[in-house]
Every structure is written in C-alpha cells, then in structure tokens.
C-alpha cells in the first residue's frame, strides 16, 4: 500500500478543540508563546499536551539526556531515544504533531546567562524543573514576578497532582514558599509542604525506604505526570484566553486519583501560615527521626 502525503493544516489538525474553544480563541492560542523549563517527568507531557491544544510557539530548556530510569513516566523516554538530548527528542515529537510549530531550544538548561533570552516574548511560564532544582526554580520564578509573566507549577505527587498559579501583581513564589536563606533540608520540606498542604498522597506509600530526600531520590508514577499536564494545560487556556476563574497563590488545588479526593487549599501567608509552620515542624521532626534510624 502506498502512503499519500497529507498537507498539514492547523485549523483541521486542531478542529476537535472547537466547541470547547471558539475558532477565534484557537487562532489566539496559535499566536501564544509558552516557556517550559525541564522536560523530564512532567515537562515533556506539558509540551505535547500544550502542542495539541494548539499553542504555536515554545521555548524549552533541559540539559539532560534520556536514560532507562526515565521510562516509567517521561514522554519521549523510549529505547529509540536513549542517550539523546531531551530538548531534541521533545522538539521533534512536538513538531511531528504540528510541523508549523516554532520551538527554540535551550539545551544547556535555564541559567543566569540565558534567562532573559529564555523569557523573551513569553506569555506564560510552565514549571517542570526537577523537584530539587531550588536555585534554578527560585531564579526563574523571581524573574517571572519581576517581568509580570504568569507562572504555573503542577507537581506530580503519588498518583495525583498539586497545582499553584503565580499571577502578576499577586503573591509571588518566594512570598508563598519562603525558601530564601533556608538550608537544603528546609527547602525540601518547605517546598513539599507548600506544594501539598493537604498531603493527600502520604497514606498509600508502600515502601518508605525508596524515599531518600537528601540524595534527591523518590518514587514516581506516570499517572501523576499525565494529570499534571492536563491540569496545567487547562490553567494555561484560562490564563491565555482570560476565561474563567483562575486560582492564584495562596490558593491551590490538589487532586489525588488514588484516594478519590479533590481539595482546594488556602494558606494565607504561604509557609508563614501557622498551620503550615506546624506541619513543617512535624515533617522536620519525622524527617530527622528517619535519618537517625538509618
């Protein structure tokens, strides 16, 4: 059988979005530029989902190559892609969905020297940096706050996701998480508890020995990454099209598919909130206890 080439047509390719968005809104999405830092567990899924939504321009950053331990959750992690740069693989996959896509790659990751270039003309930032990349994340979110760029973070936790939006003129990432000047251990605890005040995922971890926060190791699931991509893309649509109510920090959202629970969280003051400070205190005590028992 001879395969015939089909000319790509944007309107036809994304016509099934119409109904949930108008034709005019779809064209608006085609003109939007989104920056994604990190193309690992959630970043690749973010890129492909947003490409299918019809976003027309991306800046993507990651310095890593695909490895076998990525296979359980990362879009692009296949045998054919082993040892290849994530930016190259994901750019190819996205452009295979939309050949007219404009993608600028930052294969060195996001750094202080390319930060301005990474965010040039960007309408929205979607965070997908590694959980433990605190220096890069603090730098990126601070730049977004300074430049008035809305930013989304949807974290994969257990078999669910926790969402926080940081919008221009509202509570900033640092205002919420209070990471500046903290030790590595305290940054880990502040970030985890800040992302997930409800901690819906904590009850079904079956092997605690697989969590080694000090060595930046922990289990993950593909379900959580795909849920992150869905909720982040929905927030992106609402922000970019100025449609519907967008929850902004100190409001957050956590959905856990395993426990069948959805919780809207509210922590005025972020991690300075008394409830948060108490939770972090208990988490630190538990964490130090685990270290002493090793």
C-alpha positions, 0 to 999 in steps of 0.5 A, a space after each residue: 500500500 502506498 502512503 499519500 502525503 497529507 498537507 498539514 493544516 492547523 485549523 483541521 489538525 486542531 478542529 476537535 478543540 472547537 466547541 470547547 474553544 471558539 475558532 477565534 480563541 484557537 487562532 489566539 492560542 496559535 499566536 501564544 508563546 509558552 516557556 517550559 523549563 525541564 522536560 523530564 517527568 512532567 515537562 515533556 507531557 506539558 509540551 505535547 499536551 500544550 502542542 495539541 491544544 494548539 499553542 504555536 510557539 515554545 521555548 524549552 530548556 533541559 540539559 539532560 539526556 534520556 536514560 532507562 530510569 526515565 521510562 516509567 513516566 517521561 514522554 519521549 523516554 523510549 529505547 529509540 531515544 536513549 542517550 539523546 538530548 531531551 530538548 531534541 527528542 521533545 522538539 521533534 515529537 512536538 513538531 511531528 504533531 504540528 510541523 508549523 510549530 516554532 520551538 527554540 531550544 535551550 539545551 544547556 538548561 535555564 541559567 543566569 546567562 540565558 534567562 532573559 533570552 529564555 523569557 523573551 516574548 513569553 506569555 506564560 511560564 510552565 514549571 517542570 524543573 526537577 523537584 530539587 532544582 531550588 536555585 534554578 526554580 527560585 531564579 526563574 520564578 523571581 524573574 517571572 514576578 519581576 517581568 509580570 509573566 504568569 507562572 504555573 507549577 503542577 507537581 506530580 505527587 503519588 498518583 495525583 497532582 498539586 497545582 499553584 498559579 503565580 499571577 502578576 501583581 499577586 503573591 509571588 513564589 518566594 512570598 508563598 514558599 519562603 525558601 530564601 536563606 533556608 538550608 537544603 533540608 528546609 527547602 525540601 520540606 518547605 517546598 513539599 509542604 507548600 506544594 501539598 498542604 493537604 498531603 493527600 498522597 502520604 497514606 498509600 506509600 508502600 515502601 518508605 525506604 525508596 524515599 531518600 530526600 537528601 540524595 534527591 531520590 523518590 518514587 514516581 508514577 506516570 499517572 501523576 505526570 499525565 494529570 499534571 499536564 492536563 491540569 496545567 494545560 487547562 490553567 494555561 487556556 484560562 490564563 491565555 484566553 482570560 476565561 474563567 476563574 483562575 486560582 492564584 497563590 495562596 490558593 491551590 488545588 490538589 487532586 489525588 486519583 488514588 484516594 478519590 479526593 479533590 481539595 482546594 487549599 488556602 494558606 494565607 501567608 504561604 509557609 508563614 501560615 501557622 498551620 503550615 509552620 506546624 506541619 513543617 515542624 512535624 515533617 522536620 521532626 519525622 524527617 530527622 527521626 528517619 535519618 537517625 534510624 538509618 
